[in-house]
């Protein structure tokens, strides 16, 4: 894969790859900090440690299909927030 709006690999990063289990050739660094982190149920593999998410075992944002999964979830969250706002629940 080449660097684009959907994929970015920084192989020179001192932490690359920061998660095990993803082929380094396909490792996407675009979401180095996951945009779903602050969601209570982000859909990823995390462990709560003293109230803080430890996402060490989550490779979702770094897999090739992660971009589409995360954008779909962000769209769904935006739609849910819009419906809540319009109904006065927000």
C-alpha positions as CSV (number, residue, x, y, z in Angstrom):
1,X,0.0,0.0,0.0
2,X,1.1,3.5,-0.6
3,X,0.6,6.6,1.6
4,X,-2.7,8.3,0.9
5,X,-5.7,9.7,2.7
6,X,-6.7,6.1,3.7
7,X,-3.3,4.7,4.6
8,X,-0.1,6.0,6.0
9,X,2.9,4.0,7.3
10,X,5.7,5.6,9.2
11,X,8.3,2.8,9.3
12,X,10.8,5.2,10.7
13,X,8.8,5.6,13.9
14,X,10.7,4.3,16.9
15,X,7.6,2.3,17.9
16,X,6.8,0.8,14.5
17,X,5.0,-1.5,14.5
18,X,3.4,-0.6,17.9
19,X,1.0,-3.6,17.9
20,X,1.8,-7.2,17.2
21,X,-0.2,-9.3,14.8
22,X,-0.4,-7.0,11.7
23,X,1.9,-7.5,8.8
24,X,4.3,-4.5,8.8
25,X,3.8,-4.1,5.1
26,X,0.1,-3.5,5.7
27,X,0.4,-1.7,9.1
28,X,-1.6,1.6,8.9
29,X,-0.3,4.4,11.1
30,X,-3.1,6.8,10.0
31,X,-5.0,6.4,13.2
32,X,-2.0,6.3,15.5
33,X,-4.4,7.5,18.2
34,X,-7.7,5.8,17.6
35,X,-10.6,8.2,17.1
36,X,-12.9,5.6,18.8
37,X,-10.9,5.6,22.0
38,X,-13.3,7.8,24.0
39,X,-16.4,5.7,23.1
40,X,-17.4,3.4,26.0
41,X,-17.9,0.5,23.6
42,X,-15.5,1.2,20.8
43,X,-15.7,-2.3,19.4
44,X,-12.0,-2.9,19.8
45,X,-10.0,-5.2,22.1
46,X,-9.1,-3.2,25.1
47,X,-8.6,-3.8,28.8
48,X,-9.5,-1.3,31.5
49,X,-6.7,-0.6,33.9
50,X,-7.6,1.7,36.7
51,X,-10.2,3.4,34.5
52,X,-7.9,3.8,31.5
53,X,-8.2,1.9,28.3
54,X,-5.2,-0.3,27.4
55,X,-5.4,-0.9,23.7
56,X,-2.2,-2.8,23.4
57,X,-4.0,-5.9,22.0
58,X,-6.2,-3.9,19.6
59,X,-5.1,-3.8,16.0
60,X,-8.4,-2.6,14.5
61,X,-7.2,0.9,13.4
62,X,-4.0,-0.5,12.0
63,X,-5.4,-3.2,9.7
64,X,-6.1,-2.4,6.0
65,X,-9.9,-2.6,6.6
66,X,-9.6,-0.5,9.7
67,X,-10.1,2.8,7.9
68,X,-13.5,1.8,6.5
69,X,-14.6,0.3,9.9
70,X,-13.7,3.4,11.9
71,X,-15.2,5.8,9.4
72,X,-18.4,3.8,9.4
73,X,-18.5,3.8,13.2
74,X,-17.9,7.6,13.3
75,X,-20.7,8.2,10.8
76,X,-23.1,6.0,12.9
77,X,-22.1,7.9,16.1
78,X,-22.7,11.2,14.4
79,X,-26.1,10.1,13.2
80,X,-27.1,8.9,16.7
81,X,-26.0,12.2,18.2
82,X,-28.0,14.1,15.6
83,X,-31.1,12.1,16.3
84,X,-30.6,12.6,20.1
85,X,-30.2,16.3,19.5
86,X,-33.2,16.6,17.3
87,X,-35.4,14.7,19.8
88,X,-34.2,16.8,22.7
89,X,-32.4,13.9,24.4
90,X,-29.0,15.5,24.1
